[in-house]
């Protein structure tokens, strides 16, 4: 039951993000400045800034995770090598 | 042709097409050139991301439980662990 809900949430989130972002970037430039539709969207600079910030954040998290795992495994290997040498 | 070669050639094709549009080689109306063309890669990235999320969510949503396969898989895992442990591999603890 819960996993169904999670799946449905992902579906709705993906569709919403796609629709909102597509309208924001591809449709809004052709809408007059004084149309009330503009109140639903932040200034278009943010349409670029938000993906860039997310990309940087994501690569930071992934990079840190990979480095922590590598450092930990190297430490374990060094410990094992030292233990073998001292035997 | 491997899949990697296929992917790289399609990526190169799309990149060169986009570069032509971006550098003004292809004539567009000034509004499109200044407001739509620079935004296209980000839009493509967001579309790709939401497509992946959609596919994932759909898979999770329509996946039905398979209790026999689960039992079988658990039995296979314990067999493999016993076997590897006998051969001296560090299989960790559950």
Backbone of each chain as nested JSON, in Angstrom:
{
  "chains": [
    {"id": "A", "residues": [
      {"number": 1, "name": "UNK", "atoms": {"N": [0.837, -1.212, 0.0], "CA": [0.0, 0.0, 0.0], "C": [0.863, 1.248, 0.0]}},
      {"number": 2, "name": "UNK", "atoms": {"N": [1.866, 1.227, 0.881], "CA": [2.72, 2.419, 0.987], "C": [3.533, 2.618, -0.282]}},
      {"number": 3, "name": "UNK", "atoms": {"N": [4.039, 1.49, -0.841], "CA": [4.874, 1.654, -2.032], "C": [4.043, 2.162, -3.203]}},
      {"number": 4, "name": "UNK", "atoms": {"N": [2.76, 1.766, -3.254], "CA": [1.88, 2.296, -4.296], "C": [1.755, 3.805, -4.175]}},
      {"number": 5, "name": "UNK", "atoms": {"N": [1.638, 4.248, -2.909], "CA": [1.499, 5.685, -2.665], "C": [2.753, 6.42, -3.099]}},
      {"number": 6, "name": "UNK", "atoms": {"N": [3.917, 5.821, -2.758], "CA": [5.186, 6.44, -3.146], "C": [5.268, 6.551, -4.664]}},
      {"number": 7, "name": "UNK", "atoms": {"N": [4.898, 5.451, -5.358], "CA": [4.928, 5.475, -6.815], "C": [4.027, 6.541, -7.38]}},
      {"number": 8, "name": "UNK", "atoms": {"N": [2.807, 6.631, -6.82], "CA": [1.859, 7.639, -7.301], "C": [2.395, 9.042, -7.062]}},
      {"number": 9, "name": "UNK", "atoms": {"N": [3.015, 9.244, -5.87], "CA": [3.596, 10.561, -5.584], "C": [4.654, 10.919, -6.606]}},
      {"number": 10, "name": "UNK", "atoms": {"N": [5.534, 9.93, -6.917], "CA": [6.579, 10.211, -7.895], "C": [5.974, 10.571, -9.248]}},
      {"number": 11, "name": "UNK", "atoms": {"N": [4.935, 9.836, -9.66], "CA": [4.277, 10.108, -10.937], "C": [3.755, 11.538, -10.984]}},
      {"number": 12, "name": "UNK", "atoms": {"N": [2.997, 11.9, -9.912], "CA": [2.387, 13.238, -9.893], "C": [3.465, 14.307, -9.845]}},
      {"number": 13, "name": "UNK", "atoms": {"N": [4.513, 14.087, -9.028], "CA": [5.59, 15.078, -8.924], "C": [6.266, 15.279, -10.277]}},
      {"number": 14, "name": "UNK", "atoms": {"N": [6.577, 14.148, -10.963], "CA": [7.261, 14.264, -12.252], "C": [6.411, 15.033, -13.252]}},
      {"number": 15, "name": "UNK", "atoms": {"N": [5.119, 14.702, -13.322], "CA": [4.258, 15.384, -14.294], "C": [4.13, 16.859, -13.967]}},
      {"number": 16, "name": "UNK", "atoms": {"N": [3.959, 17.175, -12.669], "CA": [3.806, 18.581, -12.274], "C": [5.047, 19.387, -12.626]}},
      {"number": 17, "name": "UNK", "atoms": {"N": [6.222, 18.829, -12.23], "CA": [7.459, 19.554, -12.505], "C": [7.616, 19.793, -14.001]}},
      {"number": 18, "name": "UNK", "atoms": {"N": [7.351, 18.734, -14.799], "CA": [7.523, 18.875, -16.238], "C": [6.613, 19.956, -16.808]}},
      {"number": 19, "name": "UNK", "atoms": {"N": [5.329, 19.901, -16.434], "CA": [4.368, 20.871, -16.974], "C": [4.726, 22.298, -16.556]}},
      {"number": 20, "name": "UNK", "atoms": {"N": [4.984, 22.468, -15.246], "CA": [5.273, 23.809, -14.743], "C": [6.508, 24.388, -15.417]}},
      {"number": 21, "name": "UNK", "atoms": {"N": [7.595, 23.558, -15.482], "CA": [8.839, 24.062, -16.048], "C": [8.703, 24.343, -17.533]}},
      {"number": 22, "name": "UNK", "atoms": {"N": [7.96, 23.472, -18.255], "CA": [7.792, 23.706, -19.692], "C": [7.032, 24.989, -19.936]}},
      {"number": 23, "name": "UNK", "atoms": {"N": [5.937, 25.205, -19.193], "CA": [5.181, 26.448, -19.37], "C": [6.051, 27.641, -19.015]}},
      {"number": 24, "name": "UNK", "atoms": {"N": [6.807, 27.517, -17.914], "CA": [7.637, 28.618, -17.448], "C": [8.665, 29.028, -18.499]}},
      {"number": 25, "name": "UNK", "atoms": {"N": [9.417, 28.034, -19.049], "CA": [10.522, 28.381, -19.934], "C": [10.096, 28.576, -21.375]}},
      {"number": 26, "name": "UNK", "atoms": {"N": [9.134, 27.802, -21.865], "CA": [8.839, 27.85, -23.292], "C": [7.619, 28.686, -23.642]}},
      {"number": 27, "name": "UNK", "atoms": {"N": [6.725, 28.889, -22.682], "CA": [5.471, 29.541, -23.027], "C": [5.414, 30.985, -22.541]}},
      {"number": 28, "name": "UNK", "atoms": {"N": [5.961, 31.231, -21.325], "CA": [5.808, 32.561, -20.733], "C": [6.416, 33.691, -21.547]}},
      {"number": 29, "name": "UNK", "atoms": {"N": [7.555, 33.485, -22.291], "CA": [8.087, 34.619, -23.07], "C": [7.068, 35.208, -24.053]}},
      {"number": 30, "name": "UNK", "atoms": {"N": [6.087, 34.389, -24.45], "CA": [5.142, 34.883, -25.443], "C": [3.886, 35.46, -24.826]}},
      {"number": 31, "name": "UNK", "atoms": {"N": [3.868, 35.541, -23.498], "CA": [2.703, 36.101, -22.816], "C": [3.018, 37.544, -22.457]}},
      {"number": 32, "name": "UNK", "atoms": {"N": [2.073, 38.471, -22.711], "CA": [2.319, 39.891, -22.441], "C": [2.665, 40.128, -20.983]}},
      {"number": 33, "name": "UNK", "atoms": {"N": [3.452, 41.179, -20.761], "CA": [3.953, 41.457, -19.42], "C": [2.844, 41.69, -18.411]}},
      {"number": 34, "name": "UNK", "atoms": {"N": [1.713, 42.247, -18.849], "CA": [0.69, 42.616, -17.859], "C": [-0.402, 41.566, -17.733]}},
      {"number": 35, "name": "UNK", "atoms": {"N": [-0.173, 40.374, -18.274], "CA": [-1.161, 39.309, -18.12], "C": [-1.067, 38.73, -16.71]}},
      {"number": 36, "name": "UNK", "atoms": {"N": [-2.216, 38.472, -16.039], "CA": [-2.153, 37.955, -14.662], "C": [-1.465, 36.605, -14.536]}},
      {"number": 37, "name": "UNK", "atoms": {"N": [-1.288, 35.868, -15.642], "CA": [-0.62, 34.565, -15.559], "C": [0.783, 34.672, -14.982]}},
      {"number": 38, "name": "UNK", "atoms": {"N": [1.434, 35.846, -15.212], "CA": [2.804, 36.016, -14.733], "C": [2.908, 35.939, -13.21]}},
      {"number": 39, "name": "UNK", "atoms": {"N": [1.763, 36.157, -12.496], "CA": [1.83, 36.115, -11.036], "C": [2.078, 34.693, -10.535]}},
      {"number": 40, "name": "UNK", "atoms": {"N": [1.798, 33.68, -11.422], "CA": [1.994, 32.307, -10.967], "C": [3.443, 31.858, -11.05]}},
      {"number": 41, "name": "UNK", "atoms": {"N": [4.293, 32.648, -11.756], "CA": [5.668, 32.206, -11.983], "C": [6.658, 33.23, -11.465]}},
      {"number": 42, "name": "UNK", "atoms": {"N": [7.75, 32.777, -10.833], "CA": [8.815, 33.713, -10.452], "C": [9.527, 34.247, -11.688]}},
      {"number": 43, "name": "UNK", "atoms": {"N": [10.375, 35.272, -11.535], "CA": [11.12, 35.789, -12.696], "C": [11.91, 34.681, -13.378]}},
      {"number": 44, "name": "UNK", "atoms": {"N": [12.056, 34.774, -14.694], "CA": [12.595, 33.661, -15.461], "C": [14.047, 33.359, -15.165]}},
      {"number": 45, "name": "UNK", "atoms": {"N": [14.783, 34.315, -14.529], "CA": [16.173, 33.986, -14.173], "C": [16.207, 32.72, -13.333]}},
      {"number": 46, "name": "UNK", "atoms": {"N": [15.199, 32.587, -12.466], "CA": [15.212, 31.452, -11.565], "C": [15.022, 30.133, -12.298]}},
      {"number": 47, "name": "UNK", "atoms": {"N": [14.439, 30.197, -13.527], "CA": [14.288, 28.959, -14.301], "C": [15.636, 28.378, -14.662]}},
      {"number": 48, "name": "UNK", "atoms": {"N": [16.678, 29.227, -14.692], "CA": [18.034, 28.73, -14.945], "C": [18.735, 28.439, -13.632]}},
      {"number": 49, "name": "UNK", "atoms": {"N": [18.549, 29.341, -12.654], "CA": [19.314, 29.209, -11.409], "C": [18.962, 27.937, -10.677]}},
      {"number": 50, "name": "UNK", "atoms": {"N": [17.672, 27.611, -10.588], "CA": [17.268, 26.452, -9.771], "C": [17.874, 25.16, -10.308]}},
      {"number": 51, "name": "UNK", "atoms": {"N": [17.796, 24.842, -11.63], "CA": [18.465, 23.617, -12.098], "C": [19.963, 23.629, -11.856]}},
      {"number": 52, "name": "UNK", "atoms": {"N": [20.62, 24.8, -12.042], "CA": [22.066, 24.844, -11.825], "C": [22.389, 24.538, -10.375]}},
      {"number": 53, "name": "UNK", "atoms": {"N": [21.643, 25.162, -9.446], "CA": [21.882, 24.911, -8.019], "C": [21.671, 23.44, -7.699]}},
      {"number": 54, "name": "UNK", "atoms": {"N": [20.596, 22.848, -8.267], "CA": [20.318, 21.433, -7.989], "C": [21.425, 20.545, -8.532]}},
      {"number": 55, "name": "UNK", "atoms": {"N": [21.927, 20.873, -9.751], "CA": [23.007, 20.06, -10.321], "C": [24.232, 20.112, -9.426]}},
      {"number": 56, "name": "UNK", "atoms": {"N": [24.603, 21.338, -8.993], "CA": [25.786, 21.472, -8.14], "C": [25.608, 20.71, -6.832]}},
      {"number": 57, "name": "UNK", "atoms": {"N": [24.422, 20.843, -6.223], "CA": [24.14, 20.145, -4.968], "C": [24.248, 18.647, -5.149]}},
      {"number": 58, "name": "UNK", "atoms": {"N": [23.622, 18.147, -6.233], "CA": [23.613, 16.717, -6.475], "C": [25.016, 16.188, -6.666]}},
      {"number": 59, "name": "UNK", "atoms": {"N": [25.828, 16.875, -7.509], "CA": [27.186, 16.39, -7.741], "C": [28.019, 16.47, -6.467]}},
      {"number": 60, "name": "UNK", "atoms": {"N": [27.759, 17.485, -5.608], "CA": [28.473, 17.552, -4.335], "C": [28.158, 16.344, -3.477]}},
      {"number": 61, "name": "UNK", "atoms": {"N": [26.868, 16.023, -3.356], "CA": [26.473, 14.887, -2.516], "C": [27.066, 13.594, -3.063]}},
      {"number": 62, "name": "UNK", "atoms": {"N": [26.926, 13.377, -4.376], "CA": [27.445, 12.142, -4.964], "C": [28.955, 12.07, -4.813]}},
      {"number": 63, "name": "UNK", "atoms": {"N": [29.655, 13.189, -5.102], "CA": [31.107, 13.205, -4.977], "C": [31.565, 12.93, -3.561]}},
      {"number": 64, "name": "UNK", "atoms": {"N": [30.898, 13.54, -2.578], "CA": [31.293, 13.304, -1.185], "C": [31.077, 11.854, -0.803]}},
      {"number": 65, "name": "UNK", "atoms": {"N": [29.928, 11.295, -1.228], "CA": [29.66, 9.903, -0.894], "C": [30.738, 8.996, -1.466]}},
      {"number": 66, "name": "UNK", "atoms": {"N": [31.068, 9.19, -2.762], "CA": [32.075, 8.346, -3.397], "C": [33.421, 8.492, -2.684]}},
      {"number": 67, "name": "UNK", "atoms": {"N": [33.815, 9.745, -2.343], "CA": [35.111, 9.928, -1.694], "C": [35.139, 9.284, -0.321]}},
      {"number": 68, "name": "UNK", "atoms": {"N": [34.042, 9.401, 0.452], "CA": [34.031, 8.783, 1.782], "C": [34.197, 7.276, 1.658]}},
      {"number": 69, "name": "UNK", "atoms": {"N": [33.482, 6.664, 0.713], "CA": [33.587, 5.215, 0.54], "C": [35.001, 4.83, 0.141]}},
      {"number": 70, "name": "UNK", "atoms": {"N": [35.614, 5.605, -0.796], "CA": [36.966, 5.274, -1.234], "C": [37.967, 5.395, -0.094]}},
      {"number": 71, "name": "UNK", "atoms": {"N": [37.838, 6.488, 0.697], "CA": [38.783, 6.684, 1.797], "C": [38.654, 5.55, 2.797]}},
      {"number": 72, "name": "UNK", "atoms": {"N": [37.384, 5.206, 3.109], "CA": [37.179, 4.127, 4.081], "C": [37.77, 2.819, 3.589]}},
      {"number": 73, "name": "UNK", "atoms": {"N": [37.564, 2.5, 2.291], "CA": [38.056, 1.22, 1.778], "C": [39.578, 1.223, 1.721]}},
      {"number": 74, "name": "UNK", "atoms": {"N": [40.193, 2.379, 1.376], "CA": [41.657, 2.441, 1.361], "C": [42.226, 2.243, 2.759]}},
      {"number": 75, "name": "UNK", "atoms": {"N": [41.549, 2.874, 3.741], "CA": [42.022, 2.719, 5.122], "C": [41.966, 1.257, 5.533]}},
      {"number": 76, "name": "UNK", "atoms": {"N": [40.838, 0.6, 5.162], "CA": [40.723, -0.815, 5.526], "C": [41.803, -1.642, 4.861]}},
      {"number": 77, "name": "UNK", "atoms": {"N": [42.1, -1.325, 3.579], "CA": [43.129, -2.069, 2.856], "C": [44.497, -1.858, 3.511]}},
      {"number": 78, "name": "UNK", "atoms": {"N": [44.783, -0.579, 3.895], "CA": [46.072, -0.294, 4.527], "C": [46.192, -1.042, 5.849]}},
      {"number": 79, "name": "UNK", "atoms": {"N": [45.089, -1.058, 6.617], "CA": [45.111, -1.773, 7.896], "C": [45.384, -3.253, 7.673]}},
      {"number": 80, "name": "UNK", "atoms": {"N": [44.717, -3.824, 6.67], "CA": [44.908, -5.246, 6.392], "C": [46.345, -5.521, 5.981]}},
      {"number": 81, "name": "UNK", "atoms": {"N": [46.909, -4.632, 5.122], "CA": [48.293, -4.825, 4.672], "C": [49.249, -4.756, 5.863]}},
      {"number": 82, "name": "UNK", "atoms": {"N": [48.992, -3.778, 6.764], "CA": [49.854, -3.649, 7.944], "C": [49.739, -4.895, 8.813]}},
      {"number": 83, "name": "UNK", "atoms": {"N": [48.5, -5.392, 8.996], "CA": [48.307, -6.58, 9.836], "C": [49.028, -7.77, 9.228]}},
      {"number": 84, "name": "UNK", "atoms": {"N": [48.966, -7.88, 7.883], "CA": [49.635, -9.015, 7.237], "C": [51.148, -8.905, 7.375]}},
      {"number": 85, "name": "UNK", "atoms": {"N": [51.688, -7.664, 7.246], "CA": [53.139, -7.474, 7.314], "C": [53.66, -7.813, 8.713]}},
      {"number": 86, "name": "UNK", "atoms": {"N": [52.867, -7.42, 9.745], "CA": [53.36, -7.626, 11.1], "C": [53.25, -9.077, 11.516]}},
      {"number": 87, "name": "UNK", "atoms": {"N": [52.518, -9.898, 10.721], "CA": [52.376, -11.314, 11.114], "C": [53.657, -12.095, 10.889]}}
    ]},
    {"id": "B", "residues": [
      {"number": 1, "name": "UNK", "atoms": {"N": [27.967, -1.727, -34.105], "CA": [28.033, -0.462, -33.353], "C": [27.55, -0.697, -31.928]}},
      {"number": 2, "name": "UNK", "atoms": {"N": [28.39, -0.38, -30.956], "CA": [28.01, -0.59, -29.566], "C": [27.027, 0.488, -29.132]}},
      {"number": 3, "name": "UNK", "atoms": {"N": [26.414, 0.216, -27.977], "CA": [25.434, 1.182, -27.479], "C": [26.099, 2.499, -27.116]}},
      {"number": 4, "name": "UNK", "atoms": {"N": [27.345, 2.404, -26.593], "CA": [28.061, 3.63, -26.224], "C": [28.305, 4.483, -27.461]}},
      {"number": 5, "name": "UNK", "atoms": {"N": [28.747, 3.841, -28.555], "CA": [28.985, 4.599, -29.788], "C": [27.697, 5.24, -30.283]}},
      {"number": 6, "name": "UNK", "atoms": {"N": [26.605, 4.488, -30.199], "CA": [25.317, 5.022, -30.642], "C": [24.934, 6.253, -29.821]}},
      {"number": 7, "name": "UNK", "atoms": {"N": [25.045, 6.109, -28.485], "CA": [24.667, 7.226, -27.617], "C": [25.532, 8.444, -27.884]}},
      {"number": 8, "name": "UNK", "atoms": {"N": [26.859, 8.21, -28.037], "CA": [27.761, 9.348, -28.241], "C": [27.466, 10.027, -29.566]}},
      {"number": 9, "name": "UNK", "atoms": {"N": [27.17, 9.241, -30.613], "CA": [26.92, 9.887, -31.904], "C": [25.628, 10.686, -31.884]}},
      {"number": 10, "name": "UNK", "atoms": {"N": [24.597, 10.173, -31.211], "CA": [23.356, 10.949, -31.109], "C": [23.59, 12.205, -30.29]}},
      {"number": 11, "name": "UNK", "atoms": {"N": [24.364, 12.071, -29.202], "CA": [24.643, 13.248, -28.368], "C": [25.403, 14.297, -29.166]}},
      {"number": 12, "name": "UNK", "atoms": {"N": [26.401, 13.869, -29.954], "CA": [27.167, 14.812, -30.772], "C": [26.27, 15.503, -31.797]}},
      {"number": 13, "name": "UNK", "atoms": {"N": [25.381, 14.717, -32.42], "CA": [24.478, 15.305, -33.416], "C": [23.625, 16.396, -32.788]}},
      {"number": 14, "name": "UNK", "atoms": {"N": [22.998, 16.062, -31.645], "CA": [22.126, 17.045, -31.001], "C": [22.919, 18.259, -30.536]}},
      {"number": 15, "name": "UNK", "atoms": {"N": [24.152, 18.011, -30.026], "CA": [24.957, 19.144, -29.561], "C": [25.309, 20.066, -30.714]}},
      {"number": 16, "name": "UNK", "atoms": {"N": [25.664, 19.503, -31.867], "CA": [26.04, 20.368, -32.984], "C": [24.834, 21.139, -33.514]}},
      {"number": 17, "name": "UNK", "atoms": {"N": [23.672, 20.487, -33.537], "CA": [22.459, 21.195, -33.939], "C": [22.186, 22.354, -32.996]}},
      {"number": 18, "name": "UNK", "atoms": {"N": [22.301, 22.066, -31.679], "CA": [22.024, 23.122, -30.715], "C": [23.045, 24.244, -30.826]}},
      {"number": 19, "name": "UNK", "atoms": {"N": [24.333, 23.879, -31.027], "CA": [25.369, 24.902, -31.146], "C": [25.081, 25.815, -32.335]}},
      {"number": 20, "name": "UNK", "atoms": {"N": [24.639, 25.206, -33.449], "CA": [24.288, 26.026, -34.617], "C": [23.19, 27.018, -34.259]}},
      {"number": 21, "name": "UNK", "atoms": {"N": [22.172, 26.556, -33.535], "CA": [21.101, 27.486, -33.143], "C": [21.625, 28.541, -32.191]}},
      {"number": 22, "name": "UNK", "atoms": {"N": [22.483, 28.116, -31.236], "CA": [22.935, 29.025, -30.191], "C": [23.808, 30.131, -30.755]}},
      {"number": 23, "name": "UNK", "atoms": {"N": [24.673, 29.801, -31.758], "CA": [25.61, 30.786, -32.271], "C": [25.009, 31.649, -33.358]}},
      {"number": 24, "name": "UNK", "atoms": {"N": [23.724, 31.472, -33.623], "CA": [23.073, 32.348, -34.58], "C": [23.236, 31.933, -36.021]}},
      {"number": 25, "name": "UNK", "atoms": {"N": [23.78, 30.731, -36.259], "CA": [23.939, 30.274, -37.645], "C": [22.562, 30.058, -38.28]}},
      {"number": 26, "name": "UNK", "atoms": {"N": [21.615, 29.572, -37.444], "CA": [20.259, 29.379, -37.936], "C": [19.45, 30.622, -37.59]}},
      {"number": 27, "name": "UNK", "atoms": {"N": [18.802, 31.262, -38.569], "CA": [18.073, 32.498, -38.265], "C": [16.768, 32.218, -37.527]}},
      {"number": 28, "name": "UNK", "atoms": {"N": [16.606, 32.877, -36.377], "CA": [15.346, 32.836, -35.649], "C": [14.898, 34.254, -35.39]}},
      {"number": 29, "name": "UNK", "atoms": {"N": [13.622, 34.417, -35.037], "CA": [13.171, 35.747, -34.633], "C": [13.912, 36.135, -33.353]}},
      {"number": 30, "name": "UNK", "atoms": {"N": [14.188, 37.437, -33.141], "CA": [15.026, 37.84, -31.991], "C": [14.476, 37.372, -30.657]}},
      {"number": 31, "name": "UNK", "atoms": {"N": [13.143, 37.325, -30.531], "CA": [12.586, 36.883, -29.253], "C": [12.965, 35.433, -28.978]}},
      {"number": 32, "name": "UNK", "atoms": {"N": [12.81, 34.574, -30.012], "CA": [13.158, 33.164, -29.814], "C": [14.648, 33.019, -29.554]}},
      {"number": 33, "name": "UNK", "atoms": {"N": [15.47, 33.755, -30.312], "CA": [16.915, 33.589, -30.177], "C": [17.373, 33.98, -28.785]}},
      {"number": 34, "name": "UNK", "atoms": {"N": [16.756, 35.014, -28.216], "CA": [17.28, 35.499, -26.943], "C": [16.632, 34.864, -25.732]}},
      {"number": 35, "name": "UNK", "atoms": {"N": [15.413, 34.352, -25.892], "CA": [14.718, 33.875, -24.694], "C": [14.523, 32.373, -24.691]}},
      {"number": 36, "name": "UNK", "atoms": {"N": [14.364, 31.743, -25.851], "CA": [14.043, 30.31, -25.865], "C": [15.3, 29.461, -26.061]}},
      {"number": 37, "name": "UNK", "atoms": {"N": [16.147, 29.848, -27.025], "CA": [17.297, 28.998, -27.361], "C": [18.237, 28.793, -26.167]}},
      {"number": 38, "name": "UNK", "atoms": {"N": [18.566, 29.85, -25.363], "CA": [19.488, 29.599, -24.25], "C": [18.917, 28.671, -23.201]}},
      {"number": 39, "name": "UNK", "atoms": {"N": [17.598, 28.573, -23.153], "CA": [16.953, 27.822, -22.077], "C": [16.795, 26.348, -22.438]}},
      {"number": 40, "name": "UNK", "atoms": {"N": [16.935, 26.022, -23.757], "CA": [16.646, 24.66, -24.216], "C": [17.425, 23.553, -23.508]}},
      {"number": 41, "name": "UNK", "atoms": {"N": [18.755, 23.685, -23.26], "CA": [19.448, 22.574, -22.582], "C": [18.891, 22.303, -21.183]}},
      {"number": 42, "name": "UNK", "atoms": {"N": [18.567, 23.376, -20.451], "CA": [18.019, 23.179, -19.109], "C": [16.651, 22.527, -19.185]}},
      {"number": 43, "name": "UNK", "atoms": {"N": [15.87, 22.963, -20.166], "CA": [14.557, 22.346, -20.328], "C": [14.699, 20.873, -20.648]}},
      {"number": 44, "name": "UNK", "atoms": {"N": [15.683, 20.539, -21.54], "CA": [15.907, 19.135, -21.889], "C": [16.312, 18.337, -20.662]}},
      {"number": 45, "name": "UNK", "atoms": {"N": [17.179, 18.93, -19.82], "CA": [17.616, 18.232, -18.616], "C": [16.448, 17.982, -17.671]}},
      {"number": 46, "name": "UNK", "atoms": {"N": [15.629, 19.005, -17.441], "CA": [14.479, 18.855, -16.548], "C": [13.5, 17.836, -17.118]}},
      {"number": 47, "name": "UNK", "atoms": {"N": [13.295, 17.879, -18.454], "CA": [12.392, 16.905, -19.069], "C": [12.916, 15.488, -18.886]}},
      {"number": 48, "name": "UNK", "atoms": {"N": [14.231, 15.296, -19.109], "CA": [14.831, 13.982, -18.941], "C": [14.667, 13.491, -17.516]}},
      {"number": 49, "name": "UNK", "atoms": {"N": [14.959, 14.39, -16.544], "CA": [14.818, 14.009, -15.146], "C": [13.399, 13.617, -14.785]}},
      {"number": 50, "name": "UNK", "atoms": {"N": [12.423, 14.413, -15.24], "CA": [11.042, 14.092, -14.887], "C": [10.57, 12.84, -15.612]}},
      {"number": 51, "name": "UNK", "atoms": {"N": [11.111, 12.579, -16.83], "CA": [10.768, 11.336, -17.522], "C": [11.255, 10.134, -16.742]}},
      {"number": 52, "name": "UNK", "atoms": {"N": [12.502, 10.21, -16.231], "CA": [13.037, 9.114, -15.441], "C": [12.205, 8.906, -14.176]}},
      {"number": 53, "name": "UNK", "atoms": {"N": [11.877, 10.032, -13.509], "CA": [11.083, 9.926, -12.286], "C": [9.72, 9.309, -12.584]}},
      {"number": 54, "name": "UNK", "atoms": {"N": [9.137, 9.707, -13.71], "CA": [7.835, 9.169, -14.096], "C": [7.924, 7.662, -14.309]}},
      {"number": 55, "name": "UNK", "atoms": {"N": [8.961, 7.246, -15.051], "CA": [9.13, 5.825, -15.324], "C": [9.299, 5.022, -14.033]}},
      {"number": 56, "name": "UNK", "atoms": {"N": [10.139, 5.568, -13.126], "CA": [10.357, 4.936, -11.824], "C": [9.049, 4.819, -11.05]}},
      {"number": 57, "name": "UNK", "atoms": {"N": [8.34, 5.953, -10.951], "CA": [7.096, 5.965, -10.182], "C": [6.079, 5.003, -10.76]}},
      {"number": 58, "name": "UNK", "atoms": {"N": [6.005, 4.958, -12.092], "CA": [5.058, 4.049, -12.726], "C": [5.409, 2.616, -12.425]}},
      {"number": 59, "name": "UNK", "atoms": {"N": [6.728, 2.292, -12.49], "CA": [7.157, 0.936, -12.174], "C": [6.82, 0.556, -10.75]}},
      {"number": 60, "name": "UNK", "atoms": {"N": [7.101, 1.478, -9.814], "CA": [6.792, 1.203, -8.408], "C": [5.292, 1.047, -8.221]}},
      {"number": 61, "name": "UNK", "atoms": {"N": [4.524, 1.867, -8.897], "CA": [3.071, 1.861, -8.723], "C": [2.452, 0.56, -9.217]}},
      {"number": 62, "name": "UNK", "atoms": {"N": [2.954, 0.026, -10.353], "CA": [2.295, -1.128, -10.951], "C": [2.941, -2.445, -10.587]}},
      {"number": 63, "name": "UNK", "atoms": {"N": [3.94, -2.4, -9.64], "CA": [4.616, -3.646, -9.321], "C": [3.812, -4.412, -8.28]}},
      {"number": 64, "name": "UNK", "atoms": {"N": [3.45, -5.666, -8.609], "CA": [2.707, -6.477, -7.649], "C": [3.656, -7.353, -6.841]}},
      {"number": 65, "name": "UNK", "atoms": {"N": [3.26, -7.654, -5.609], "CA": [4.104, -8.483, -4.751], "C": [4.26, -9.885, -5.34]}},
      {"number": 66, "name": "UNK", "atoms": {"N": [5.416, -10.482, -5.12], "CA": [5.675, -11.841, -5.615], "C": [6.236, -12.67, -4.467]}},
      {"number": 67, "name": "UNK", "atoms": {"N": [5.379, -13.197, -3.588], "CA": [5.865, -13.863, -2.372], "C": [6.715, -15.098, -2.639]}},
      {"number": 68, "name": "UNK", "atoms": {"N": [6.383, -15.899, -3.693], "CA": [7.193, -17.1, -3.931], "C": [8.596, -16.717, -4.369]}},
      {"number": 69, "name": "UNK", "atoms": {"N": [8.677, -15.726, -5.251], "CA": [9.994, -15.293, -5.704], "C": [10.807, -14.761, -4.526]}},
      {"number": 70, "name": "UNK", "atoms": {"N": [10.107, -14.086, -3.591], "CA": [10.798, -13.557, -2.418], "C": [11.382, -14.687, -1.588]}},
      {"number": 71, "name": "UNK", "atoms": {"N": [10.545, -15.719, -1.33], "CA": [11.03, -16.862, -0.544], "C": [12.219, -17.521, -1.23]}},
      {"number": 72, "name": "UNK", "atoms": {"N": [12.071, -17.724, -2.556], "CA": [13.14, -18.36, -3.315], "C": [14.427, -17.553, -3.21]}},
      {"number": 73, "name": "UNK", "atoms": {"N": [14.286, -16.219, -3.364], "CA": [15.465, -15.356, -3.328], "C": [16.153, -15.421, -1.968]}},
      {"number": 74, "name": "UNK", "atoms": {"N": [15.367, -15.392, -0.883], "CA": [15.948, -15.455, 0.462], "C": [16.689, -16.768, 0.669]}},
      {"number": 75, "name": "UNK", "atoms": {"N": [16.074, -17.878, 0.176], "CA": [16.746, -19.178, 0.32], "C": [18.067, -19.18, -0.443]}},
      {"number": 76, "name": "UNK", "atoms": {"N": [18.051, -18.632, -1.667], "CA": [19.277, -18.59, -2.466], "C": [20.351, -17.76, -1.793]}},
      {"number": 77, "name": "UNK", "atoms": {"N": [19.931, -16.62, -1.184], "CA": [20.901, -15.756, -0.511], "C": [21.575, -16.498, 0.631]}},
      {"number": 78, "name": "UNK", "atoms": {"N": [20.774, -17.215, 1.467], "CA": [21.384, -17.918, 2.615], "C": [22.307, -19.036, 2.138]}},
      {"number": 79, "name": "UNK", "atoms": {"N": [21.926, -19.708, 1.033], "CA": [22.798, -20.745, 0.465], "C": [24.135, -20.145, 0.045]}},
      {"number": 80, "name": "UNK", "atoms": {"N": [24.043, -19.031, -0.695], "CA": [25.261, -18.388, -1.191], "C": [26.154, -17.948, -0.046]}},
      {"number": 81, "name": "UNK", "atoms": {"N": [25.538, -17.376, 1.001], "CA": [26.335, -16.902, 2.142], "C": [27.051, -18.051, 2.809]}},
      {"number": 82, "name": "UNK", "atoms": {"N": [26.31, -19.179, 3.042], "CA": [26.943, -20.338, 3.684], "C": [28.115, -20.821, 2.84]}},
      {"number": 83, "name": "UNK", "atoms": {"N": [27.893, -20.889, 1.529], "CA": [28.923, -21.391, 0.632], "C": [30.166, -20.497, 0.656]}},
      {"number": 84, "name": "UNK", "atoms": {"N": [29.945, -19.166, 0.517], "CA": [31.079, -18.247, 0.481], "C": [31.819, -18.226, 1.81]}},
      {"number": 85, "name": "UNK", "atoms": {"N": [31.06, -18.308, 2.893], "CA": [31.706, -18.256, 4.205], "C": [32.619, -19.462, 4.375]}},
      {"number": 86, "name": "UNK", "atoms": {"N": [32.146, -20.633, 3.858], "CA": [32.988, -21.825, 3.917], "C": [34.293, -21.605, 3.179]}},
      {"number": 87, "name": "UNK", "atoms": {"N": [34.207, -20.861, 2.03], "CA": [35.416, -20.635, 1.25], "C": [36.253, -19.498, 1.819]}},
      {"number": 88, "name": "UNK", "atoms": {"N": [35.79, -18.86, 2.88], "CA": [36.634, -17.887, 3.56], "C": [36.358, -16.431, 3.183]}},
      {"number": 89, "name": "UNK", "atoms": {"N": [35.276, -16.166, 2.455], "CA": [34.957, -14.784, 2.083], "C": [34.222, -14.116, 3.236]}},
      {"number": 90, "name": "UNK", "atoms": {"N": [34.523, -12.836, 3.465], "CA": [33.885, -12.095, 4.538], "C": [32.499, -11.661, 4.072]}},
      {"number": 91, "name": "UNK", "atoms": {"N": [31.438, -12.332, 4.565], "CA": [30.099, -12.017, 4.081], "C": [29.352, -11.082, 5.006]}},
      {"number": 92, "name": "UNK", "atoms": {"N": [29.996, -10.597, 6.078], "CA": [29.34, -9.65, 6.974], "C": [28.204, -10.317, 7.734]}},
      {"number": 93, "name": "UNK", "atoms": {"N": [27.509, -9.481, 8.519], "CA": [26.38, -10.01, 9.286], "C": [25.089, -9.359, 8.788]}},
      {"number": 94, "name": "UNK", "atoms": {"N": [23.98, -10.074, 8.999], "CA": [22.677, -9.58, 8.546], "C": [22.271, -8.418, 9.43]}}
    ]}
  ]
}
